[in-house]
Amino acid sequence: MAEKPRGRSGKVKSQILLESFFKDKTIFITGHTGFIGSWLSTWLHMLGSKVVGYALKPNTFPSMFETLSLDKKITSIFGDIRNKKLLDSYILESKPDIIIHLAAQPLVLSSYQNPVETIETNVMGTVNLLESVRKSSSVKVCINFTSDKCYDNRNLDYPYHENDPLGGHDPYSASKASSEIVTASYRKSFFGSDSAVNLASVRAGNVIGGGDWAENRIVPDVIRDLSVNKSAQVRNPDSIRPWQHVLEPISGLLWLSVKMWNEPNRFNEAWNFGPNSTMTVKELVNEIIRYWGSGSWVNSQANLKHEAKLLKLDCSKAKISLGWSPVYDVKKTIAETVAWYRNYKENNADIYDFTARQIMDYSETAKLTGLPWASTP
């Protein structure tokens, strides 16, 4: 039996408006064993949702999914998003109210090494998921989580907004642009105003937070080096990115789900969720070292592949139409991220309770800020 959701002291705590909506709803998450999927599954578990996850087994050690013992808190299914028949069977069996599609090959450098697998997973995986939704009689909301790298990045000092051209230099970016095109096509072809399904996509900035252990991703790479008193190896230190805490796009996902459910056909579009500011890679690393308390970094130029030097997002659409805004600035984002890894390394508290406390603190800050998703119903 799944455990009851716990707040900061191990007790069930009200989660304001979101709890009144998500409590007892069945949420099907593809990619639930990944970094973002684990945070999303935890938050929904705390909200009282029946979470059903479908994904490959975690491919990092440690993994946040296993660290939080999420297999004891949600229904977890191990399966490949490319296995259409298996995916169909579990979606039809679980009868979800909402589907959030996160399953992907998520790394730019890995896409150079495995372009076919990246495109099969990120493009045909989306097609398989949407075909399953077509067969379902229960799904009312489906959101495809893609990436800010879906845009045709011209390395200009320009924030991309949702109607800018899609594209991609590397296989990963191209696959995410293709996933967006597939989603828009299905929305126009099969999920129009006469359909019970509301379909949207979400494009998030560079997401950081505790529990990410992927290789060739700046924060976990730096944390691994700092943990063993090694100088962090940093590639592209002058690149600029829209860094944001993992809870920012997740709050956007949750609030968008509520809006799509309550006002059908109004929000079935693409949405950017990103921070208010950007920071260079070297500035990010210097802040991580400052909060960690010690360490250094060196510029690593080994085996560099093309990666965008500058990327910004325009999130004014979400701010105006959804009332969503980021809760944390970049320094608070880094502080919360380093605090998670510090707690994990030093075993200061149960890591699930610590993670739940970070979610609760984020929600409380959003409430004080006056964001609508954090209000009392």
C-alpha positions, 0 to 999 in steps of 0.5 A: 500500500502506498504511503500517505503523503507527508509534509515537513514533519511527516504529517499530511499538510494542506497543499492549498489550491493544488491539493483540492484539484489533484487529490484522488486524480490518476496522473500517468507520468512517462519518464517518472524515474528521471530527475524531473519525473521524480520531483513531479511524482513526489509533489503529486504524491504529496498532493494525494494523487494516484500516480502511475509511472511508466519509464525505463529503470533509472540509468544513474547511480545513485538515482533520485527515484531510488533514493526517495524510494518512490517505488513504495509511494506510487505505481511504477511500471518499467517499460520503453516508450518505444514499445507502443503495445506495452504503453497502450496496455498500461494507459488503458488499464490505469485509466488516467485523468491526466498524462504528463509526458516526460520520457526522453533521451534528455542529453545533448552530448548523448544525442551525438553518440546515439542519434538514432536512439535519441530520435526514436525515443523523443519523436516516435515516443511522442507519437506512441504516447499520443496514439495511446491517448487517442484510444483512451476514454479517460484522458482529459489533459495531456501535456508534452514536456519538451525543451527550450532547445526546440527553438531555432537558436541563432545565438542572439541576445533575444528571448524566444517566445512560443511562436518563434521558429523551431529547429535544432543543430544537434540531434537532441534539439532537432528531436525536441523540435520534431516532438513539438511539431508532432504535438501540434499536428495531433492537436490540429488533426485529432484533438480539436474543439470537439475532442474531450482531450486537451493537449499542450506542450511545455518548453522549460529553461535549463532545470537544476535541483537536487537529485540530478545525477546525469553525466555531462550535465553541469550541476551533477558534474560539478557536485561529483567533483566537489564531493571528492575535493577535485577541481570541477571540469567545466566546458563552455564557461561563457555560455549563457543559460536560463537556469531555474529550479526544477520546481518552477516548470513543475509548478507551471505543469501543475497549474497548466493542468488545472487551467486546461481541465477547468477551461477546455480548449482555451490553453491547448498551446505551447508554453514557455516556463523559464526564469526572469534572468540568465547566468553564464556557466562560470557564474553558476559554477562559482555560486555552487562553489560558494554555497558548497563552501570550498572548491575550484574549477578549470576550463575543460576543452576536451572533445567539445561538440557544438552547443548553443552559446546563448539561450533565453526564453520569453515567458510573458505568455505564461505570466499574462495568461496563466498568472504563473511566474518563477518563485526563486531568483537564480541565487536562491535556486542555486542555494536550494540545489546545493542544500539538497546535495549537502544534505544527501552527502552528510545525511542530515535528514531523511532525504524524502522528508528533506525533498518534501520540505523543499517542495513545501517551502517553495509552495509557501514562498509562492503563496506569499508572492501571491501566485494563483496556484498557491492560493487557498481554494 
